[in-house]
Amino acid sequence: MTLVQELLAAREKEGYPIWIAGGASNDEVIRLEKAFGLLLPPSYVAFLTAYGAIGVGDSFVSGIVESDALHEGGSSAYGDTLALRARQGFPSNLIVIGKHEDGAYCLDTARHNADREYPVVNFEFGSIQHHQPVAISFQDWLIRFQLYGTVSGGET
């Protein structure tokens, strides 16, 4: 996560406000895994224990906030996922890692590689684009879309 720290510092130096929820305990990560009924990918677990959740400008990476894995408010992976699952048409195999105005970036738990990493897809209601991953792992998405790219989540 050293690269993540460096990129957060660079964004802050550029004038973007940075918010960090604070690292989650292993017990809270396990609570989140039990709530979703699956093991989370290693890169996302590392992020949760190091940062919990983050915000860069007006773009947020959902995780564990207020030291509560089952927090139902914004920027919480659990709360953001529940909110979208309440809407018709949101696939049950997706876990929200970053909401945006048209939907959310999500871990696709129906697919994983040998390292137990789930690809990240961009879900938008009324679209099938989530059938194709935008990143091979959480860490790949975090670095390429949230920290290297613009804070709106696009690539540069």
PyMOL commands that place a pseudoatom at each C-alpha (Angstrom):
pseudoatom trace, name=CA, resn=MET, resi=1, chain=A, elem=C, hetatm=0, pos=[0.000, 0.000, 0.000]
pseudoatom trace, name=CA, resn=THR, resi=2, chain=A, elem=C, hetatm=0, pos=[3.048, 2.286, -0.185]
pseudoatom trace, name=CA, resn=LEU, resi=3, chain=A, elem=C, hetatm=0, pos=[2.087, 3.353, -3.726]
pseudoatom trace, name=CA, resn=VAL, resi=4, chain=A, elem=C, hetatm=0, pos=[-1.401, 4.199, -2.460]
pseudoatom trace, name=CA, resn=GLN, resi=5, chain=A, elem=C, hetatm=0, pos=[0.095, 6.434, 0.249]
pseudoatom trace, name=CA, resn=GLU, resi=6, chain=A, elem=C, hetatm=0, pos=[2.289, 8.175, -2.319]
pseudoatom trace, name=CA, resn=LEU, resi=7, chain=A, elem=C, hetatm=0, pos=[-0.626, 8.738, -4.684]
pseudoatom trace, name=CA, resn=LEU, resi=8, chain=A, elem=C, hetatm=0, pos=[-2.851, 10.064, -1.885]
pseudoatom trace, name=CA, resn=ALA, resi=9, chain=A, elem=C, hetatm=0, pos=[-0.085, 12.502, -0.910]
pseudoatom trace, name=CA, resn=ALA, resi=10, chain=A, elem=C, hetatm=0, pos=[0.250, 13.605, -4.545]
pseudoatom trace, name=CA, resn=ARG, resi=11, chain=A, elem=C, hetatm=0, pos=[-3.505, 14.216, -4.864]
pseudoatom trace, name=CA, resn=GLU, resi=12, chain=A, elem=C, hetatm=0, pos=[-3.467, 16.197, -1.620]
pseudoatom trace, name=CA, resn=LYS, resi=13, chain=A, elem=C, hetatm=0, pos=[-0.542, 18.288, -2.880]
pseudoatom trace, name=CA, resn=GLU, resi=14, chain=A, elem=C, hetatm=0, pos=[-2.605, 19.011, -6.025]
pseudoatom trace, name=CA, resn=GLY, resi=15, chain=A, elem=C, hetatm=0, pos=[-5.285, 20.487, -3.767]
pseudoatom trace, name=CA, resn=TYR, resi=16, chain=A, elem=C, hetatm=0, pos=[-7.768, 17.628, -3.541]
pseudoatom trace, name=CA, resn=PRO, resi=17, chain=A, elem=C, hetatm=0, pos=[-9.206, 17.133, -0.066]
pseudoatom trace, name=CA, resn=ILE, resi=18, chain=A, elem=C, hetatm=0, pos=[-8.374, 13.672, 1.271]
pseudoatom trace, name=CA, resn=TRP, resi=19, chain=A, elem=C, hetatm=0, pos=[-10.527, 11.790, 3.775]
pseudoatom trace, name=CA, resn=ILE, resi=20, chain=A, elem=C, hetatm=0, pos=[-9.415, 8.516, 5.364]
pseudoatom trace, name=CA, resn=ALA, resi=21, chain=A, elem=C, hetatm=0, pos=[-11.834, 6.597, 7.572]
pseudoatom trace, name=CA, resn=GLY, resi=22, chain=A, elem=C, hetatm=0, pos=[-9.047, 4.806, 9.449]
pseudoatom trace, name=CA, resn=GLY, resi=23, chain=A, elem=C, hetatm=0, pos=[-7.897, 1.220, 9.232]
pseudoatom trace, name=CA, resn=ALA, resi=24, chain=A, elem=C, hetatm=0, pos=[-10.380, -1.465, 10.168]
pseudoatom trace, name=CA, resn=SER, resi=25, chain=A, elem=C, hetatm=0, pos=[-9.607, -4.291, 12.559]
pseudoatom trace, name=CA, resn=ASN, resi=26, chain=A, elem=C, hetatm=0, pos=[-9.338, -7.878, 11.350]
pseudoatom trace, name=CA, resn=ASP, resi=27, chain=A, elem=C, hetatm=0, pos=[-12.492, -8.633, 13.355]
pseudoatom trace, name=CA, resn=GLU, resi=28, chain=A, elem=C, hetatm=0, pos=[-14.435, -6.002, 11.393]
pseudoatom trace, name=CA, resn=VAL, resi=29, chain=A, elem=C, hetatm=0, pos=[-13.137, -7.391, 8.096]
pseudoatom trace, name=CA, resn=ILE, resi=30, chain=A, elem=C, hetatm=0, pos=[-14.340, -10.835, 9.159]
pseudoatom trace, name=CA, resn=ARG, resi=31, chain=A, elem=C, hetatm=0, pos=[-17.751, -9.344, 10.075]
pseudoatom trace, name=CA, resn=LEU, resi=32, chain=A, elem=C, hetatm=0, pos=[-17.999, -7.853, 6.588]
pseudoatom trace, name=CA, resn=GLU, resi=33, chain=A, elem=C, hetatm=0, pos=[-17.025, -11.158, 4.988]
pseudoatom trace, name=CA, resn=LYS, resi=34, chain=A, elem=C, hetatm=0, pos=[-19.658, -12.992, 7.030]
pseudoatom trace, name=CA, resn=ALA, resi=35, chain=A, elem=C, hetatm=0, pos=[-22.308, -10.419, 6.090]
pseudoatom trace, name=CA, resn=PHE, resi=36, chain=A, elem=C, hetatm=0, pos=[-21.528, -10.930, 2.387]
pseudoatom trace, name=CA, resn=GLY, resi=37, chain=A, elem=C, hetatm=0, pos=[-21.054, -14.682, 2.816]
pseudoatom trace, name=CA, resn=LEU, resi=38, chain=A, elem=C, hetatm=0, pos=[-17.640, -14.806, 1.137]
pseudoatom trace, name=CA, resn=LEU, resi=39, chain=A, elem=C, hetatm=0, pos=[-13.956, -14.094, 1.572]
pseudoatom trace, name=CA, resn=LEU, resi=40, chain=A, elem=C, hetatm=0, pos=[-12.940, -10.685, 0.323]
pseudoatom trace, name=CA, resn=PRO, resi=41, chain=A, elem=C, hetatm=0, pos=[-9.967, -10.450, -2.061]
pseudoatom trace, name=CA, resn=PRO, resi=42, chain=A, elem=C, hetatm=0, pos=[-6.538, -9.920, -0.477]
pseudoatom trace, name=CA, resn=SER, resi=43, chain=A, elem=C, hetatm=0, pos=[-5.951, -6.483, -2.051]
pseudoatom trace, name=CA, resn=TYR, resi=44, chain=A, elem=C, hetatm=0, pos=[-9.281, -5.206, -0.695]
pseudoatom trace, name=CA, resn=VAL, resi=45, chain=A, elem=C, hetatm=0, pos=[-8.595, -6.661, 2.766]
pseudoatom trace, name=CA, resn=ALA, resi=46, chain=A, elem=C, hetatm=0, pos=[-5.206, -4.881, 2.779]
pseudoatom trace, name=CA, resn=PHE, resi=47, chain=A, elem=C, hetatm=0, pos=[-6.963, -1.617, 1.844]
pseudoatom trace, name=CA, resn=LEU, resi=48, chain=A, elem=C, hetatm=0, pos=[-9.611, -2.065, 4.562]
pseudoatom trace, name=CA, resn=THR, resi=49, chain=A, elem=C, hetatm=0, pos=[-7.051, -2.705, 7.292]
pseudoatom trace, name=CA, resn=ALA, resi=50, chain=A, elem=C, hetatm=0, pos=[-4.846, 0.177, 6.164]
pseudoatom trace, name=CA, resn=TYR, resi=51, chain=A, elem=C, hetatm=0, pos=[-7.470, 2.830, 5.335]
pseudoatom trace, name=CA, resn=GLY, resi=52, chain=A, elem=C, hetatm=0, pos=[-11.020, 1.580, 6.019]
pseudoatom trace, name=CA, resn=ALA, resi=53, chain=A, elem=C, hetatm=0, pos=[-12.426, 3.837, 3.292]
pseudoatom trace, name=CA, resn=ILE, resi=54, chain=A, elem=C, hetatm=0, pos=[-11.128, 6.928, 1.521]
pseudoatom trace, name=CA, resn=GLY, resi=55, chain=A, elem=C, hetatm=0, pos=[-12.300, 10.013, -0.275]
pseudoatom trace, name=CA, resn=VAL, resi=56, chain=A, elem=C, hetatm=0, pos=[-10.327, 11.961, -2.857]
pseudoatom trace, name=CA, resn=GLY, resi=57, chain=A, elem=C, hetatm=0, pos=[-12.140, 15.157, -3.736]
pseudoatom trace, name=CA, resn=ASP, resi=58, chain=A, elem=C, hetatm=0, pos=[-15.734, 14.110, -4.323]
pseudoatom trace, name=CA, resn=SER, resi=59, chain=A, elem=C, hetatm=0, pos=[-14.889, 10.495, -5.220]
pseudoatom trace, name=CA, resn=PHE, resi=60, chain=A, elem=C, hetatm=0, pos=[-15.085, 7.851, -2.505]
pseudoatom trace, name=CA, resn=VAL, resi=61, chain=A, elem=C, hetatm=0, pos=[-13.841, 4.292, -2.168]
pseudoatom trace, name=CA, resn=SER, resi=62, chain=A, elem=C, hetatm=0, pos=[-16.344, 2.327, -0.116]
pseudoatom trace, name=CA, resn=GLY, resi=63, chain=A, elem=C, hetatm=0, pos=[-15.078, 0.241, 2.765]
pseudoatom trace, name=CA, resn=ILE, resi=64, chain=A, elem=C, hetatm=0, pos=[-15.439, 0.085, 6.531]
pseudoatom trace, name=CA, resn=VAL, resi=65, chain=A, elem=C, hetatm=0, pos=[-16.296, 3.373, 8.242]
pseudoatom trace, name=CA, resn=GLU, resi=66, chain=A, elem=C, hetatm=0, pos=[-16.633, 4.298, 11.905]
pseudoatom trace, name=CA, resn=SER, resi=67, chain=A, elem=C, hetatm=0, pos=[-14.991, 0.959, 12.828]
pseudoatom trace, name=CA, resn=ASP, resi=68, chain=A, elem=C, hetatm=0, pos=[-18.270, -0.754, 11.925]
pseudoatom trace, name=CA, resn=ALA, resi=69, chain=A, elem=C, hetatm=0, pos=[-18.282, -3.258, 9.060]
pseudoatom trace, name=CA, resn=LEU, resi=70, chain=A, elem=C, hetatm=0, pos=[-22.082, -3.203, 8.987]
pseudoatom trace, name=CA, resn=HIS, resi=71, chain=A, elem=C, hetatm=0, pos=[-22.451, 0.573, 8.957]
pseudoatom trace, name=CA, resn=GLU, resi=72, chain=A, elem=C, hetatm=0, pos=[-25.287, 1.407, 6.582]
pseudoatom trace, name=CA, resn=GLY, resi=73, chain=A, elem=C, hetatm=0, pos=[-24.281, 4.971, 5.734]
pseudoatom trace, name=CA, resn=GLY, resi=74, chain=A, elem=C, hetatm=0, pos=[-22.392, 6.329, 2.761]
pseudoatom trace, name=CA, resn=SER, resi=75, chain=A, elem=C, hetatm=0, pos=[-18.852, 5.240, 1.893]
pseudoatom trace, name=CA, resn=SER, resi=76, chain=A, elem=C, hetatm=0, pos=[-19.556, 1.904, 3.574]
pseudoatom trace, name=CA, resn=ALA, resi=77, chain=A, elem=C, hetatm=0, pos=[-19.220, -1.119, 1.275]
pseudoatom trace, name=CA, resn=TYR, resi=78, chain=A, elem=C, hetatm=0, pos=[-22.001, -2.795, 3.233]
pseudoatom trace, name=CA, resn=GLY, resi=79, chain=A, elem=C, hetatm=0, pos=[-24.335, 0.218, 3.227]
pseudoatom trace, name=CA, resn=ASP, resi=80, chain=A, elem=C, hetatm=0, pos=[-23.641, 1.157, -0.394]
pseudoatom trace, name=CA, resn=THR, resi=81, chain=A, elem=C, hetatm=0, pos=[-24.184, -2.443, -1.522]
pseudoatom trace, name=CA, resn=LEU, resi=82, chain=A, elem=C, hetatm=0, pos=[-27.438, -2.774, 0.439]
pseudoatom trace, name=CA, resn=ALA, resi=83, chain=A, elem=C, hetatm=0, pos=[-28.695, 0.492, -1.040]
pseudoatom trace, name=CA, resn=LEU, resi=84, chain=A, elem=C, hetatm=0, pos=[-28.138, -0.700, -4.609]
pseudoatom trace, name=CA, resn=ARG, resi=85, chain=A, elem=C, hetatm=0, pos=[-29.426, -4.221, -3.901]
pseudoatom trace, name=CA, resn=ALA, resi=86, chain=A, elem=C, hetatm=0, pos=[-32.703, -2.615, -2.793]
pseudoatom trace, name=CA, resn=ARG, resi=87, chain=A, elem=C, hetatm=0, pos=[-33.163, -1.427, -6.375]
pseudoatom trace, name=CA, resn=GLN, resi=88, chain=A, elem=C, hetatm=0, pos=[-34.489, -3.845, -8.956]
pseudoatom trace, name=CA, resn=GLY, resi=89, chain=A, elem=C, hetatm=0, pos=[-31.885, -5.006, -11.431]
pseudoatom trace, name=CA, resn=PHE, resi=90, chain=A, elem=C, hetatm=0, pos=[-28.760, -4.875, -9.258]
pseudoatom trace, name=CA, resn=PRO, resi=91, chain=A, elem=C, hetatm=0, pos=[-26.968, -8.259, -9.455]
pseudoatom trace, name=CA, resn=SER, resi=92, chain=A, elem=C, hetatm=0, pos=[-26.531, -10.035, -6.123]
pseudoatom trace, name=CA, resn=ASN, resi=93, chain=A, elem=C, hetatm=0, pos=[-22.952, -11.047, -6.973]
pseudoatom trace, name=CA, resn=LEU, resi=94, chain=A, elem=C, hetatm=0, pos=[-21.707, -7.448, -6.953]
pseudoatom trace, name=CA, resn=ILE, resi=95, chain=A, elem=C, hetatm=0, pos=[-20.185, -5.656, -3.959]
pseudoatom trace, name=CA, resn=VAL, resi=96, chain=A, elem=C, hetatm=0, pos=[-19.969, -1.867, -4.220]
pseudoatom trace, name=CA, resn=ILE, resi=97, chain=A, elem=C, hetatm=0, pos=[-16.507, -0.360, -3.838]
pseudoatom trace, name=CA, resn=GLY, resi=98, chain=A, elem=C, hetatm=0, pos=[-17.233, 3.061, -5.315]
pseudoatom trace, name=CA, resn=LYS, resi=99, chain=A, elem=C, hetatm=0, pos=[-20.579, 4.672, -6.050]
pseudoatom trace, name=CA, resn=HIS, resi=100, chain=A, elem=C, hetatm=0, pos=[-20.932, 7.154, -8.886]
pseudoatom trace, name=CA, resn=GLU, resi=101, chain=A, elem=C, hetatm=0, pos=[-23.828, 9.139, -10.322]
pseudoatom trace, name=CA, resn=ASP, resi=102, chain=A, elem=C, hetatm=0, pos=[-24.978, 6.368, -12.686]
pseudoatom trace, name=CA, resn=GLY, resi=103, chain=A, elem=C, hetatm=0, pos=[-24.315, 3.298, -10.527]
pseudoatom trace, name=CA, resn=ALA, resi=104, chain=A, elem=C, hetatm=0, pos=[-21.150, 1.922, -8.971]
pseudoatom trace, name=CA, resn=TYR, resi=105, chain=A, elem=C, hetatm=0, pos=[-17.813, 0.255, -9.431]
pseudoatom trace, name=CA, resn=CYS, resi=106, chain=A, elem=C, hetatm=0, pos=[-18.142, -3.216, -7.935]
pseudoatom trace, name=CA, resn=LEU, resi=107, chain=A, elem=C, hetatm=0, pos=[-16.239, -6.367, -7.126]
pseudoatom trace, name=CA, resn=ASP, resi=108, chain=A, elem=C, hetatm=0, pos=[-17.723, -9.147, -9.266]
pseudoatom trace, name=CA, resn=THR, resi=109, chain=A, elem=C, hetatm=0, pos=[-17.779, -12.065, -6.832]
pseudoatom trace, name=CA, resn=ALA, resi=110, chain=A, elem=C, hetatm=0, pos=[-18.980, -14.500, -9.512]
pseudoatom trace, name=CA, resn=ARG, resi=111, chain=A, elem=C, hetatm=0, pos=[-15.458, -14.502, -10.998]
pseudoatom trace, name=CA, resn=HIS, resi=112, chain=A, elem=C, hetatm=0, pos=[-12.019, -14.676, -9.439]
pseudoatom trace, name=CA, resn=ASN, resi=113, chain=A, elem=C, hetatm=0, pos=[-8.482, -15.573, -10.376]
pseudoatom trace, name=CA, resn=ALA, resi=114, chain=A, elem=C, hetatm=0, pos=[-6.024, -17.984, -8.744]
pseudoatom trace, name=CA, resn=ASP, resi=115, chain=A, elem=C, hetatm=0, pos=[-5.015, -15.266, -6.247]
pseudoatom trace, name=CA, resn=ARG, resi=116, chain=A, elem=C, hetatm=0, pos=[-8.656, -14.931, -5.055]
pseudoatom trace, name=CA, resn=GLU, resi=117, chain=A, elem=C, hetatm=0, pos=[-8.901, -11.462, -6.598]
pseudoatom trace, name=CA, resn=TYR, resi=118, chain=A, elem=C, hetatm=0, pos=[-12.253, -10.444, -8.059]
pseudoatom trace, name=CA, resn=PRO, resi=119, chain=A, elem=C, hetatm=0, pos=[-12.360, -8.252, -11.150]
pseudoatom trace, name=CA, resn=VAL, resi=120, chain=A, elem=C, hetatm=0, pos=[-13.912, -4.797, -10.882]
pseudoatom trace, name=CA, resn=VAL, resi=121, chain=A, elem=C, hetatm=0, pos=[-16.860, -3.936, -13.098]
pseudoatom trace, name=CA, resn=ASN, resi=122, chain=A, elem=C, hetatm=0, pos=[-18.686, -0.686, -13.742]
pseudoatom trace, name=CA, resn=PHE, resi=123, chain=A, elem=C, hetatm=0, pos=[-22.394, -1.256, -13.072]
pseudoatom trace, name=CA, resn=GLU, resi=124, chain=A, elem=C, hetatm=0, pos=[-24.920, 1.191, -14.473]
pseudoatom trace, name=CA, resn=PHE, resi=125, chain=A, elem=C, hetatm=0, pos=[-28.660, 0.551, -14.369]
pseudoatom trace, name=CA, resn=GLY, resi=126, chain=A, elem=C, hetatm=0, pos=[-30.012, -0.221, -17.826]
pseudoatom trace, name=CA, resn=SER, resi=127, chain=A, elem=C, hetatm=0, pos=[-26.610, -1.217, -19.207]
pseudoatom trace, name=CA, resn=ILE, resi=128, chain=A, elem=C, hetatm=0, pos=[-24.809, -4.524, -19.673]
pseudoatom trace, name=CA, resn=GLN, resi=129, chain=A, elem=C, hetatm=0, pos=[-21.322, -3.011, -19.565]
pseudoatom trace, name=CA, resn=HIS, resi=130, chain=A, elem=C, hetatm=0, pos=[-20.708, -4.754, -16.224]
pseudoatom trace, name=CA, resn=HIS, resi=131, chain=A, elem=C, hetatm=0, pos=[-20.216, -7.997, -18.142]
pseudoatom trace, name=CA, resn=GLN, resi=132, chain=A, elem=C, hetatm=0, pos=[-16.692, -6.773, -18.993]
pseudoatom trace, name=CA, resn=PRO, resi=133, chain=A, elem=C, hetatm=0, pos=[-14.251, -5.932, -16.182]
pseudoatom trace, name=CA, resn=VAL, resi=134, chain=A, elem=C, hetatm=0, pos=[-12.618, -2.510, -16.072]
pseudoatom trace, name=CA, resn=ALA, resi=135, chain=A, elem=C, hetatm=0, pos=[-9.803, -3.750, -13.792]
pseudoatom trace, name=CA, resn=ILE, resi=136, chain=A, elem=C, hetatm=0, pos=[-8.358, -7.145, -12.903]
pseudoatom trace, name=CA, resn=SER, resi=137, chain=A, elem=C, hetatm=0, pos=[-8.391, -6.516, -9.146]
pseudoatom trace, name=CA, resn=PHE, resi=138, chain=A, elem=C, hetatm=0, pos=[-9.367, -4.010, -6.481]
pseudoatom trace, name=CA, resn=GLN, resi=139, chain=A, elem=C, hetatm=0, pos=[-5.814, -2.673, -6.236]
pseudoatom trace, name=CA, resn=ASP, resi=140, chain=A, elem=C, hetatm=0, pos=[-5.561, -2.279, -10.016]
pseudoatom trace, name=CA, resn=TRP, resi=141, chain=A, elem=C, hetatm=0, pos=[-8.828, -0.297, -10.007]
pseudoatom trace, name=CA, resn=LEU, resi=142, chain=A, elem=C, hetatm=0, pos=[-7.850, 1.774, -6.969]
pseudoatom trace, name=CA, resn=ILE, resi=143, chain=A, elem=C, hetatm=0, pos=[-4.583, 2.895, -8.493]
pseudoatom trace, name=CA, resn=ARG, resi=144, chain=A, elem=C, hetatm=0, pos=[-5.655, 3.333, -12.131]
pseudoatom trace, name=CA, resn=PHE, resi=145, chain=A, elem=C, hetatm=0, pos=[-9.124, 4.787, -11.670]
pseudoatom trace, name=CA, resn=GLN, resi=146, chain=A, elem=C, hetatm=0, pos=[-9.157, 6.504, -8.294]
pseudoatom trace, name=CA, resn=LEU, resi=147, chain=A, elem=C, hetatm=0, pos=[-5.607, 7.685, -7.688]
pseudoatom trace, name=CA, resn=TYR, resi=148, chain=A, elem=C, hetatm=0, pos=[-3.738, 8.060, -11.000]
pseudoatom trace, name=CA, resn=GLY, resi=149, chain=A, elem=C, hetatm=0, pos=[-6.763, 9.192, -12.956]
pseudoatom trace, name=CA, resn=THR, resi=150, chain=A, elem=C, hetatm=0, pos=[-9.146, 12.017, -12.383]
pseudoatom trace, name=CA, resn=VAL, resi=151, chain=A, elem=C, hetatm=0, pos=[-11.036, 12.029, -9.111]
pseudoatom trace, name=CA, resn=SER, resi=152, chain=A, elem=C, hetatm=0, pos=[-14.240, 11.384, -11.034]
pseudoatom trace, name=CA, resn=GLY, resi=153, chain=A, elem=C, hetatm=0, pos=[-13.024, 7.834, -11.639]
pseudoatom trace, name=CA, resn=GLY, resi=154, chain=A, elem=C, hetatm=0, pos=[-11.945, 8.090, -15.272]
pseudoatom trace, name=CA, resn=GLU, resi=155, chain=A, elem=C, hetatm=0, pos=[-8.624, 7.094, -16.743]
pseudoatom trace, name=CA, resn=THR, resi=156, chain=A, elem=C, hetatm=0, pos=[-6.105, 9.675, -17.845]
for i in range(1, 156): cmd.bond("trace and resi %d" % i, "trace and resi %d" % (i + 1))
show_as sticks, trace
zoom trace
